Every structure is written in C-alpha cells, then in structure tokens.
Amino acid sequence: MARSVTSRRKSINTALAWGVGLIIFFPILWTILTSFKTEGDAIAYPPKFFFFDWTLENYAIVQERSNYMRYLWNSVIIAGGSTLLGVVIAVPAAWSMAFVPSKRTKDILMWMLSTKMLPAVGVLYPIYLMFIQLGLLDTRIGLVIVLMLINLPIIVWMLYTYFKEIPGEILEAARMDGATLKEEILYVLTPMAIPGIASTILLNIILAWNEAFWTLNLTAAKAGPLTAFIASYSSPEGLFYAKLSAASTMAIAPILILGWFSQKQLVRGLTFGAVK
C-alpha cells in the first residue's frame, strides 16, 4: 500500500514537472514556429500551430538586412567579458567574507543585494552622462563595465555561499604549509569550488546575454549586442512578427545551445554543498 502511494506521488510530481516545463517552454516554441511562417500566417486567427506553409524567407531577409555575426560577436565579448571581470573581482571579495568575516559582513551582503532592487531607470541619466564624458557610449568596454557592476552582487552572493561550504581547516592547513594568500585562493580554494564557480559563470553569462535595458540605452550602431539586433525589427510601421521571431530565434539559439550542453555542470554547481 505504501509503495503504491509513493509511486502515485512520484507520477503526480513527474506530471506536474512536465506540465510546468511545457508552460515555460511554450513561448520559445511559439517563437520558433512563428519564425517559419509568412507574415500572414503569423497574425492569422485562429492561430496556426504546425499546419502552415513553412518558409525560410524570414531568416534570409534578416541576414540580408542585418550583420548578424557582428551582433553575435558583440554579445559574446560583452557577456563573457563582464562575467569574467566580475568573477575576478568577486572571488577575493567572497573569500574575505566567507573566511575572514567581520561584524558587518552580513550587512554588507544585504546592502549589495539591495542594489538589485534599485530601478535601473533611476540611474540611467547620470550613467549616460558619465559615459558621454568618458567616451564610453556605444562601446563594448562600457557595456562590459556596466553589466559587470549590475551582476556583481549576484556573483559575490553565489560565490560566498559556495565558499561557506568549504571547511576552513583546509585553508588553515595550506597556510601552515607556507601558502601565500594568492596561492591559497588560486591553488586551494578555487579548485575545490570549481562547480560553484562554473555555475556562477554560466548563470551570469545568461543574465548578461539577455540584458536589454542597458544595451538598448547605452549603444547605437557599433557595440549593439543581439538584444539590439532583436529591437531593430520593431519599427514605426508596425511589428513584423515573423521576421521579429526569426531574429529572436537567431539571438537565443547560442545561449540555448550553451545551456543545453552545460546543464549538468549548472545543476551540479547550483546544488554544490546542498548534501553533506
């Protein structure tokens, strides 16, 4: 009897998990399907799911109209650069908070996290003026700095959580063996926290890749990433849903592929230290 109840619960939980997963994935599936429709089929009512005239015309038009590879390269540099710069800064910060805490450590962590609650539009104007004065407007290095700063609280928090799960005695033993602070962080702490660091890097690449507010307001033509590539298909004449869906599919495809192939590392990192 107990086994049947347990089996029934597992079946219900599995069905619920699949249902939630399909609900989350449906907008992506709909975008991909719409990218293969004509503009007429894209706005047809009732909606056409699979039974429509499939076409690659939208992808051809998108590639003719825009330099997709330039936008893609900008996204790679901006997302990768901001994440790596953030990790370089966050590792020693998280180390100090995890292994050399002060009375104000928790307050500092909460203050850092509270900055994520600040409406971005509230600081857009001063940052925009600073970028003009410093010559960083519409530059990749400018976006790298901004995205690093807005995601730095998350990076520090995640690394702090992972570092707290590492026994401090191991680091003390390294010090007793003559390890310097640099050697302790590079050769002892970092290898032990690789799953956590890897998941932090992956998550922040996704956040930076999907960032739209700052990329649309601080770039124009030179440094625009794929979010700007998508926005270029919204015009005063109206929305061209099929072409917009094709541009969106081309923009999300690289990050979807990355997430698919790195899902094991991401799950492993996010559950790092959860089971003792």
N, C-alpha and C positions, 0 to 999 in steps of 0.2 A: 504494500500500500504506500509506504513512504517513498519507495523508488518511483512509483507511478506519479506521485505528486511532484517529486523533484524533476522527473522527466517532463511533466506538463509545464512546470515553471520555466524550465530551460527552453522549451519550444515557444512559450509565450514571449520570453525575453528575446529569443532569436528573431521572432516575427516582428516584435517592436523595433529591434535594432535595424532590421532590413527596411521597415517602414520609414523610420526616421532618416536612414541613409538615402532612400529613394526620394524623399521630400527635399532633402538638402541638395541632391544631385540633379533634380529635375530642371531647375533654371539653367544649369550648364548644358544639359542635354537639349533643352529647347533652343538655346542659343546656337548650338552646333547644328541642329536640324534647320533652323531658320537661315543659317549661312549658305545652305544648299538650295534655297528656294528663290524664285523670282520675287521681285518686289510686290507683285500682285498676290502671289501665294502667301507672302509674309504677313500681309494685313487681311487675309481672307477670313470671313466669318460664316460659319463656324471654322475654327482653326483646323488646318490640315496637318496631321501628325506625320505619317510615313507615306501616305498616298498623294504624292505631288510630283511634278516634273523636276527631277534632281538636276542641278546645274553647277558648274564650277565658274560661271561667269563672274560672280561676285569676287572671288579670290583673284581672278585675272585683273579685274578693274582696280581692286585695292592695291595690287602690286604695281600696276601701271601708274596709279595716281600718287603713291607714296613710296618713299625709300624705307621699306620695312626693316632692312638689315641695319640701317643707321639707328633707328629707334630701338631695335633689339640690342645693339651694341651699347647704346647709352644706358639701357635698363640693366644690362649685365655689370657695367662699370659702377653705376650708382648704387645698385642693390648690394653687389659684392663688396665694393669699397667702403660703404657706410657700415656694413656688418663687421668686416674685418677690423676697421678702425675702432668701432665700438667694443669689440672683444678685447683688443689690445689695451684699451683704457679700463675696461670693466674687470678684467682678471685680477690685477693688483688691488683694485678697489674692493672687490668681493672677498679677496684673500684677507685683507686687513679687517673687514667687518666680521668675517667668519672666525678668524683665529686670533685677532687682537682687538676684541670688541671694547668699546667704551660705554659709558653710561648713556650716551646719546645715539648709539648705533641704531636702535630701533626707531628713534625719532627721525634720524636721517633717512632711513629706508622708507618710512611712511611719507616723509616730505618728498622724496624722489618720486614715489608712486603717485602722490597727489598732483604732480605736474602733468600727468597724463590726463587729468580731468579738466585741465585748462582748455577752453575753446581755442582752437588754432587761429580762428579769425581775429581773436583778441590781440595777438602778437604779430599778425601779418604785416601791418603797416610799418612798425619800427624795423622789422627784419628786412622788409622790402627796401626801405631807405638805407639801411646798413649795406645791403648787397649792392645798391647803386654806388654808394661811396667807395666801397672796396673793390668794385669791378667784378663782383661775383654773380651778377644777374645773368641768367641764361648760360650758366657754366656747369659742367659736371661736378667740379670740385665744390661748388657752392651747394649743390643738392646733396653731395656726399656728407658734408658737414651738417646740414640741417637734418637729414634723415638719421644720421648717427646720434645727434642730440635728442631727437624726439623718441628714439627707440632705446637710448642708453638706460633709462630706468628699468625697462623690462630685462635687458641683458644683465644688469647688475643684480636684479632680484633673482633671476633664474640661476645665475652662477653662484650667488650667495647660498641659495637653497641646496644646490648640489655640493658645494664645499662643506656645508654644515654636516653632511652625511659622512665625510671622510674623517676618520679618527685623528685627533690632533697629535696623538702619541707618535704616529708615523713621521710627522714633520719634526717633532722634537728629536726623534732618533736621527734624522738626517742632519739636524743642527749639531748634535753631539758628534757626528762623524765628520764634522767640518764643512758642511754645505753652507754656501753663502745664501743670502736671500734670493738672488737671481737663480741660483742652481736649485734651491728649494721649490721655487714656483715652476721653473721650466722642466726640471727632470724628476720631480717627485709628485707635486700636486697636479700638474697638467696631465700627465699620462693616466693618473688614477681617475681624473674627471673627464676623460675623453668623451664618453657617451653623453654626459650633460652638456659639454661644450659643443659637441656636434649638433645636438638637438637645438641648442640656443642659436647656433649659426643658421640652421635650416629655417627655424621659425622666423628669425629676423630678416632673412633674405626674402621670405614670403611677404612679410609686412612691408618691407621697403619696395618690393616689386609691385605691390598693389596700391601703394600710396598715390593718391590722386590730387589732394588739396594743394600740397606744396609744389608738386611737379607742374601743375597747371598754372599756378600763380607766379612761380619763380623762373619759368622757362618760356621760350618763344619758339625759335626755329632750330637753334644749334644743339641744345642739350636735352631736347624733349625725349622722354622715355616712351614706353609703349602705352602708358596711360594717356599721354598727349596724342599718340597715334590713334587711339580709340576716339578721343574727343574731337578729332578733326573731321569725323564723319557726322557730326551734328552741325547743321547749317541753318541759316535763317529761312531757307526754303522749306525746311522740314527735316524729319528724320527718315533716312533711308534704311529701314530696318534690316533688310537682307545684307546690305553692304556693311552696316554697323555690326551685325552679328558675325560677319566674316572677319572684320578687323578685330573684334573681341576674341574670337576663337584663335586667331593667329597670335594675339597678345597673351592669352592664358595658357596656350599649348606648352611653351617651355617650362613654366612653373608647375603645371600639372604633371608633366613627364618627370621632372625632378622630384616632386612629391611622391610619385608612384614608385620610383626606384629607390627612394631613401626612406620609405615608410617604416621599415624595420628599425633603422637607426633612430628615427624620430620617436617612435614608441618606446624603444629601449632607453633613450635619453630622458623622455618625459616621465618614465617610471623608475628612473635611477634613484636608488635609495629607498624606494617605497616598501620593499620587502627586506627584512633583516634576517 
